[in-house]
């Protein structure tokens, strides 16, 4: 009898202790080592027992904030962050029953990194697929001012509250787990801006864009269906809303400067719809974060031999080019020169991260004298049997690399009214134009450049940035 009474008392005491310590809590990303966006209204939130008072003090200004947990068991406090610095701060959160101190908090620049396998690829690489020079770069990566919060994979049919993950500072012991593209992006920004830089890694190999879209976004497209949980039905990571619910929704609201995005391989055959999906996802993410407008800088698909009919990925790259031209707060890193014929995951992730970084410096941070833009197709003028192609962003002129020459650029095709394309002679003309012709097409009407699944770009700006594949027609080769 006494034993049973002891067990009962112990159990009751345990419940009381749990209740006391569980009176309120916070998501996993509000933790030691986190980085907060500088000079921003930063929301910090949690859950707990209704009506309990929460007090929060920020060390950088010794300001005290107070709120009360709502009837929905949620609370939030918005704090004002200072200018970025390398000083570590503490944030104290207290109630009548519990105290939590967040230590080693930095103020700097925060970017959200998302997409599929090319964004997900860690510095350690994939099986039999290396990240070029990653061992050396990891070995010398020690820098407490570059930090990463990597969100563990999780899909859900409903909007979740929290994710699993932890903050890590770059070092030889940790950088291997950083997404390679994100790490190189953060490294460049940290060196250029001279402030702490954090990346939040949120990606899943093989995922489709619709998996990263919210329910309200998916409802705008009749061809996309929000899943309904059924017994014994396994919801895959390309299912609409699944990754938004499980990985994005919990952290939406954590103040960021912007997003870098590397995704599309799994959507390449949906090239006619992708621009609308992308635009809607971007708009819905802005609503979910509720911090004002922010940019998405994305990677154009690198060439790869998909063996698709009629080169579907070339049409997808063309759709991405149109996104960058027409959708506000977007820009595209052109990767036409780093693709690998038999490897869908290009090994040179340093180039990828750097090009995204150049865009951020120019578009977000005001370095308008940095010549970061790729030359971009502008217009054509047809003179007899020759098509004259003009470009934007050519302040430093055009150059030819990767086996081409100024008199024989390569990768150009030309077509007449019959819509049949033939390999063309292409050469650089004065004023950074390109002349394109073929004896097989005496009356040309259209030109394409590098319009194949796999191709190595040959036309560049003198700044070293590749020209995107492009076409001057609107014909659909895939019926």
N, C-alpha and C positions, 0 to 999 in steps of 0.2 A: 504493500500500500504506500509506504513512504517513498519507495522508488518511483511509483507512478506519479505521486504528488510532486516529486522533485523534477521529473521529466516535464510535467505540465507547467510548473513554474518557470523552468528553463525555456520552454517553448514560448510562453507568454512574454518573458523578458526579451527573448530574441526578436519577437514581432515588434515590441516597443522600440527596441534599438533600431531595427530596420526602418520603422516608421519615422523615427527622429532623423535618421541620416537620409531618408528618401523624401524628406519634406519638400525639397526642390532639387532640380538637376539641370544639366546643360548638355547640349549635343557634344559629340566627341571632338569637334574641331575647335571648340573653345577650350583650349588646353595650354599647358606650358609650351613655350617655343613658338607660339603662333605669331603671324605677322598681320597687322591691321593696315588697311589702306590709309595713306597719309591725307591730311587736310580734308577729311570727309566726315559726314554724319554716319557713324558706324553703329549698326544695330547689333546688340548682344541679347540673346534670348534663352529661355529655358521653360521648364514645366514644373509643376508642383501642386501642393495642396491649396485650394482656393482660399483667398482672403489673407494669405500670409504676406507680410511686408518684406520686400527685398531692398537692401541697400548696397550700392556699388560705388567704389571710390577708384578713380584713375590717378595713378601716381604722377603722370606728367604735368597735371595741373592741380592735383589734390582736390578735385571737384567731386562732390557727393551727389549721386543720383538715387532716387527712391521711386519704387513702384509697388503695386500690390498684385499678387497673382489673381487672375480673373476666374470667373465661374467656369470657364472652359479649361482651367488648369494650366493656362499659358501665361507667361510674362515676357516683357521685352523692355529694354532700356536703350536709348540712342545716345551715344557719347560722341563728342567732338575730338577728333584726333589732330595732333600737331603736325608740323613739317617733319618729314622723314629725317632720321638720324641713326647712328649706330649705337645709341644708348638703349639698354634693356630697361623695361618697366615692369611694374606689377599692377595687377588689377585685383582688388579685394571685393568679394561678394559675400554679404552676410544676411542672415535672418536671425530670428530669436533662437533658432534651433541648430543652425548650421553655418559654417564659414568655409569659404573656398578662396584660395589665393592663386591666381594665374601668374606664373613667373616667366622671366626671360621673354617678355612680349616686345617685339620690334614694331616700329612704324615705318612703312615703306610702300612699295608697289606690289599689288596682288593681281595675278592673272589666272583665269580659269582655262584649263587645257582639256579639250574633249575631242572625241571622235572614235575611230575604230583602230585596227591593229597598228597602223603606222604612227598613230599618236600613242598607242598603248605600249609600243616597243620600248623596253627599258634599255638603259645603258649597257646592261649585260647581254642584250640581244635576244634572239630566239634560237631554238635548236638549229644548228647548221646555218644560221643567218646572223652574221656579226654586225655590230655597229662600228664603222670605220674609226680606228684610233681611240676607241672607248677605254681600253685598258689604261693607256697613258693619261688620258684626260681625267679618268676617275682617280688615278693615283695622285694627281696634283690638284684635286678638286676642293681641298679643305677651304671652306669659307662659311663662317657662321651667318653670313648675310645673304646666302642663297638657301632658301628653305622650300620644302615640298610637303604638302599634305596629300597623300595618295589614298583615294577612296577605294575601298574594296568592292569588288563586283557584287552587285545585288539587283535583281529584278523584282518588281512587285506589281500586282494588279491595282493597288491602291497607293495613294500618296503617303509616303513614310515620313517619320519625324527625324530620324537620325541615320547616320552611316557609321561604318567601321573604318578607322584609319588613325594615323598619328603623324605629328609634325616631326620632320627630320631636317637637320642642317647638313649641307653638303660636306662630305668627307670621303676618304677612301673606303670606309666601312659602310657608307649609306648611299652614295651616288649611284652605285650599280642598280638600285631600285627606282631611281628617278626615271621618268619618261625621257628618252633621249632628245626628242625634238623640244620638249619643254625645258630640259636642263640647258641646252645650248641657247635657247631663247632667253632664259633667265640670266645666264652667264653674261651674255652680251649686254643686256639692259643694266645689270648690276655694275659692270665696268663703265658703261657709257654715262649712266645717271649718277653713279657714286652714292647709291642708297640701297638699303635692303630690298631684295626682290623675292617674292614668294610665288610659287605655282601650286594650284590645286589640280591634281591629276584625276580626271574622271573619264575613263574610256573603256571600251570593250571591243576586242577584235571581232570582226565579222558583223558588227551591228549596222543596222540601217538607220537613216536619219529619222524615220518615223518612230523608232524606239526612243529617241531623245526628245520627242515632241510631247507636250502636255495634252491632256484630254480635250481641252478647249481648242487647241490647235488642230488635233486630228479630226475633230468634228467638222472642220471646214472643208474636208475632202471626202466626197462620197465613196471613193475607192478604198479608203482606209477605214478599218473597223477597230473600235476599242474592244479589247478582249473581255470576255466574261469567264470567270473562273469556273471550270467544270471539273468534276471528280476525275482524278487520274490524268488530267490534261496537263502536259508539260509546256509552259509558256517559254518560248525561246527569246534570246536576247535581240532578235530583230523584230519582235512583236511590237506594234504601236503602243506607245506610252510606258512600256515596261521599265526602261532605264531612266526615263524622266522621273517616274514615281519613286524608284528605288535609290537613285544616285544623285539626281539633280535637285528635285524638290526639297529634300532635307537641308541642303546647303544654300538654296536660293535665298537671297537676302544678306548673305555674308558679303560685305562690301568688296568690290573688285574694280579694277581699272578697265578690264575688257576680257575678251575671250580669244584664244587661238584654237583653230579647228582643223583637223586633218581627217576627213571622212569622205566617202563617196564610192569606193571600190564596189561595195555591195549594192549601190544604187545606180551603177553606170548605165544599165539598160532602161532606167526611168529618166533619161536625160531631158525629156520634154516636160516632166513634172517637177524636177528637182529644184529649179529656181523658186517656184512657188512654195515648195516645202521649206526651203531654206529661209526665205523671207518670213514666213509665218512662224517658224521656230524662233528666229531672232526676235521678232516682235513679242512673242509670248514669253520668252526668257526675260526680256526687259520688264514686262509686266510682273513676272514672278519675283524678280529681284527687288523691284520697287525702289531703285536707287537713282533713277534717271537713265537717260540713254547711254549705252556703251557699245563699242565696236566689236565686230567679229572679223578677225583677220584669218584667212583660210588658205590652205594649200591646194593648188591645182593638182589633180592626179598626176603622178609621175608615170611616164610611159612604161608599159609592160605588155608582153605578148599574151593577151587574153584569148586569142583565137576566136573572138566574137565575130558574128556575121557583120559585114560592112563597118567594122571598126567602131563599135558602139562607144568605146571609151573616148574616142576622138570627139564625138558629138557631145559627150559628157563634159569634156574639157571646154568645149565651145560654150556650153550652158554655164559653166563656172565663170568663163570670161565675161559673159553677159551679166552675171550677178555682180561682179566687181565694177562693171561699167554703169549699172543702173540702180543698184540698191544702196541706199545711204548707209554710212558707217560700216562699210565693208572694204576690204582690199585683198588682193590675191598674191601669194608667193608663187611665181612661175617655177616649175621644176622640170622643164622639158629636157634639160641636159643631164639629169642624174638618174634617169630610169635604168633598170637592168632587165634584160630580155626575159630571164628565167627566175627573177626574184621580185615578187610584188612589194617587198619591203626594201626600198633603196638603202644601202648601207651608209651613205653619206648624210647622216642626220645632222651633222654640224652645219652643212650648207642650208638645210631646211630651217633649223632653228635660227640661224643668222639672218636669213632672208625675212622671216617673220619679224625678227628684231629690228631690221632696217625699216620695215614698214611702220612698226610701232614708234620708232624714233621720229620718223618723218610725219606720220599722221597724227599721233597722240601727243608726243612730247615737244613738237614745235621745231624740230631740226629741219627747217625747210630748205636749207642749202645742201643737205645730204642728198646726193644723186642716187636715190634708192629705187626709182621706178624702172620697170622694164619698158623698152619701146613697145608701143601698142599700135596695131593696125588702125589706120585712119580712113583711107579712101583709095579708090582706084581711078585711073584715067586711061582709056583705051585709045591707042594711036596705031592705026593700021593693024598689024598682027602682034603688037606688043602691049602688054598690060603694065602700066606704071603704078607701083604701089607706094603710097605715102604712109608715114607713121607719126604718131605723137611721142612725146618724151624722148626726143633725139638731140638734146642739147649738145651731147658729146659725140654724136654721129653713130654709125653702125659699124660693127666688126663681124668677122666670120671666124669660127673656131671649129674644132672637132672634125677636121678633114676637109672642110669646105674652103673655098678661096673667094676673094672679092669678085672674080670673074666666073666662078662656078660655085654658087652657094649650096646647092643641093636642097632636097626636101620639098621643092615647089612642084605643083601640078597645075595644069591649065585645061579649061574645057570650053567648048562652043555651045551652041544652042541644043545640041543633042545630049548634053549633060554627061558626056563621057570624058573622064579626066585622063590626061597623059602626062608623063614626066616632062618637066619643062626646064629650059635653060634660064637661069636667074643670075643676075649680076648687080652689083651696087652701082648706082648712078650718083651724080652730084646732088647735093642737098639731101643726103641720107634717104634716097629713094631706091627702090629695087625695080629693075626691068625684067619682065617674065615673058617668055615666048616659046613656041614649039612649032616646027615645020608641019606637024600633024594637025595643028589647030590654026588655020589661016584667019579665022574670024572669032577670036576669043570673046567670052562674056564673063568668065569667072575664074578665080584663082584660089587655090588652097595651099597652105604651108603646113608641113609636118602633120598632116591629117591622117594618122595611122595609130593603131593601138600602141605599137612600139616604134619609136624613132628616137634618134639622138639629135637634139637641137643643134643647128649650125649657125643661126643668125642671132646676134647679140647686140646690145648697146655697147658703146665703148666703156661704160661703167661695169661691164662684166655680167650684166643681168640679161638672161635669155629672153628672146621674143616668144610669146605664147604661140602655140599652134592657132591658126585662124582660117576662116573661109570668107569669101565675099558673096557666096550664094546662100539661099535659104532652102535648098533642096534636101529632102529627107531620103537618104539612101536605104533606110530600113523601113520596109513597108509592113 
